[in-house]
Structures are given as C-alpha cells and as structure tokens.
C-alpha cells in the first residue's frame, strides 16, 4: 500500500503521468530499487522456513499479498484527483490546504 503513497507524493501538483518516475529526466533509480528490495525482503522473511523461525513469521497465502493492491490504487487515485483539483483551481481551498 505504501507504493501507492510513494508514487502519489513524488510531486504535489503534477500528475504521476506528468512526473513520470520511469523517464530519465524525473527518474530516481533508488526509488525503484527500494521498491524491489522491500518486496524481496518481505517475500524472503515470510517464505523462507529458516528465516521464519528467526523472525517468528509464517507463510502468507497469495490472496493476502493481493489485498493491499486495490488500497494502494485507491490512495493513488484519490491523490491524483486532489492534484487535478489543485491544478484546476490553484487558489481554491483544496490548493490552500494541500501540502
């Protein structure tokens, strides 16, 4: 779910399409590397039996891995709507309270 938040807060006014995290001009290689590293660590800690005993974790069924995806998409969509309102009405109340 934090991935949706991460992509949404990269810029306070520009859409994710305008502030494309994958092009050379706006890209942050550490951002994408961090996302991949966090996923690898999460899978390793929850799926590797030896590591499970160290951290006291258990195998997580695949359906539980997929639950945060629509929530992350919801965070991203809501913030994109906020950014659209800020761009449309730059002096409006939403623009004044937006970080």
C-alpha positions in Angstrom: 0.0 0.0 0.0 2.9 2.3 0.6 3.9 2.0 -3.1 0.7 3.9 -4.0 1.5 6.6 -1.4 5.1 6.7 -2.6 4.2 7.3 -6.2 1.5 9.8 -5.3 3.7 12.1 -3.1 6.5 12.5 -5.6 5.1 15.8 -6.7 2.5 18.0 -5.0 0.8 19.3 -8.2 1.9 17.2 -11.2 0.1 14.0 -12.1 2.0 10.8 -12.0 1.9 10.8 -15.8 3.5 14.3 -15.8 6.1 13.4 -13.2 6.8 10.0 -14.8 9.1 8.1 -12.5 10.5 5.9 -15.3 11.9 8.6 -17.7 15.5 9.7 -17.4 14.6 13.3 -16.5 12.4 12.6 -13.5 13.7 9.1 -12.6 15.0 8.2 -9.2 16.8 4.9 -9.5 16.9 4.4 -5.8 13.1 4.6 -5.6 12.5 1.7 -7.9 15.4 -0.2 -6.4 14.0 0.3 -2.9 10.6 -1.0 -4.0 12.1 -4.1 -5.4 14.3 -4.6 -2.4 11.4 -4.2 0.0 9.4 -6.8 -1.9 12.3 -9.3 -2.0 12.9 -8.8 1.8 9.1 -9.3 2.6 8.9 -12.4 0.5 12.2 -13.8 1.9 11.2 -13.2 5.5 7.7 -14.8 5.1 8.6 -17.7 2.8 12.0 -19.0 3.8 11.5 -21.6 6.7 14.8 -20.8 8.4 14.2 -17.1 8.4 10.6 -17.6 9.5 11.9 -19.1 12.8 14.2 -16.2 13.4 11.6 -13.5 12.8 8.6 -15.5 14.1 6.7 -15.3 10.8 4.6 -17.7 8.8 3.9 -18.3 5.2 1.4 -15.7 3.9 -1.2 -17.0 1.4 -1.2 -15.2 -2.0 -4.6 -13.7 -1.5 -3.3 -11.7 1.5 -0.5 -10.4 -0.7 -3.0 -9.0 -3.1 -5.3 -7.2 -0.6 -3.2 -4.0 -0.4 -3.1 -3.6 -4.2 -6.6 -2.1 -4.6 -6.0 0.0 -1.5 -2.7 1.4 -3.0 -4.6 2.1 -6.2 -7.2 3.9 -4.2 -4.6 6.1 -2.5 -3.0 6.9 -5.9 -6.4 7.7 -7.5 -7.5 9.9 -4.6 -4.3 11.9 -4.6 -4.4 12.3 -8.4 -7.9 13.7 -8.0 -6.6 16.1 -5.4 -3.8 17.2 -7.7 -6.3 17.7 -10.5 -8.3 20.0 -8.3 -5.2 21.9 -7.3 -4.2 22.4 -10.9 -7.8 23.3 -11.9 -8.4 25.8 -9.1 -4.9 26.9 -7.9 -6.3 29.5 -5.5 -9.1 27.2 -4.2 -9.5 25.8 -0.8 -8.0 22.4 -1.7 -4.9 24.1 -3.1 -4.5 26.1 0.2 -4.7 23.0 2.4 -2.7 20.7 0.1 0.8 20.1 1.5 
